[in-house]
């Protein structure tokens, strides 16, 4: 069986206020928005941001159950 190797891990951070999170992470911290996805205006946003080799995923899902992962 082939050896399983992980090259990197990307943390998923929950955000409550999207505009405030963008202001703090993008404007104040200088992190770049790589992409953002939202099915419709009334559904949560999921985005990826990065800076200097660090990548984070930001999620504003209202109901979050870590045990479901």
PyMOL commands that set and color helices and strands:
alter all, ss='L'
color gray80, all
select helices_A, chain A and resi 18-28+66-68
alter helices_A, ss='H'
color red, helices_A
select strands_A, chain A and resi 11-14+32-37+46-51+54-59
alter strands_A, ss='S'
color yellow, strands_A
deselect
rebuild
show_as cartoon
